[in-house]
Amino acid sequence: MAEENVFAKYIESLFIRIVFLNGSLFHLNENIKGFEKLYSKSKKGNRDNDFMMGARLAIADVSGPTDNGALHFYVTKGKYIVTESNFIEYNEGIVNEFASFVILQSYESFRLFLKSVISLYYSRNPKLIKKHKILRTKKSNFLIRIFNSLFNRKVKCYDMTEIMQDLNTGKFDSRLFKYLRKIAKHYKEFERTNNRNIDFLEFYKVYALCRHAITHSNSIIDNSQIKHFSSYQKKVLNYFTNEGTQSGKRIKLNQKETTEIIVRVCEHAFLIFKSLSIQEGFEWKILKNMK
């Protein structure tokens, strides 16, 4: 009987998460489009009031005076007002905000998958740990962690999972991909030349920069960064944005564009899964209708 593919649960978990994210985005997008049609019909012949809805935020001064224990509330700066004239624009903004969330979550899910399968591979092949010089951690107490966490005497095996969380993975996780190329010849062969004609290494670098921009820079990739992009990286950037600003390019995505990105994420993950499975002699044809 063939040994169970120990990597399968990680790729399946990744797929389940990303399918949920993609489905949620599709659901939101379809509901908004349906509401747009419904509202358009309801407004025919009634153009007297442009206002649709509005919202502001009221907060309490938790260290200020009260009215016999009852809190006083104060309106903050900022307001959200939807009118008939900006309705479509705001709807696109809602989809873009959730699309950005999907991009962030997919990135983090992929990184978790990547660390998990590499950890598992080295746990199964402990002699390669020293050979590949992978034990470069961010913490000074790493030797203690090696003895307490790396070697599990109870089951007489190495467990890289906890150690991997503290590894210095390098810029754009470059060290993780370096290890992956060392342990999986199939990955090294197809990482940059494949049926998609996509360089997954460069795609991931741009993806990581976009993730950082969404989180820290109001979704703008600065011109100072873009000027250092290769021609291929600029091509990849078009997956994420086509809207220029004075300071750079704003990441702005609709449902279809977001789906295209996360499909590439899943294809990259499957290449990694397939490569490690081949290396360990496991069955990798786990997808429906795959022969």
Sequence and secondary structure as in RCSB ss.txt:
>XXXX:A:sequence
MAEENVFAKYIESLFIRIVFLNGSLFHLNENIKGFEKLYSKSKKGNRDNDFMMGARLAIADVSGPTDNGALHFYV
TKGKYIVTESNFIEYNEGIVNEFASFVILQSYESFRLFLKSVISLYYSRNPKLIKKHKILRTKKSNFLIRIFNSL
FNRKVKCYDMTEIMQDLNTGKFDSRLFKYLRKIAKHYKEFERTNNRNIDFLEFYKVYALCRHAITHSNSIIDNSQ
IKHFSSYQKKVLNYFTNEGTQSGKRIKLNQKETTEIIVRVCEHAFLIFKSLSIQEGFEWKILKNMK
>XXXX:A:secstr
     TTHHHHHHHHHHHHHHHHHHHHHHHHHHHHHHHHHHHTTT  S  EEEEE  EEE TTS  BTTB  EEE
 S  EEEETTTHHHHHHHHHHHHHHHHHHHHHHHHHHHHHHHHHHHHHH THHHHHTT   BSSTTHHHHIIIII
EETTTTEE  HHHHHTB   GGGHHHHHHHHHH HHHHHHSSSSTT   HHHHHHHHHHHHHHHHHSTTEEEHHH
HTT  HHHHHHHTTT  EE SSEEE    HHHHHHHHHHHHHHHHHHHHHHHHHHT     STT  
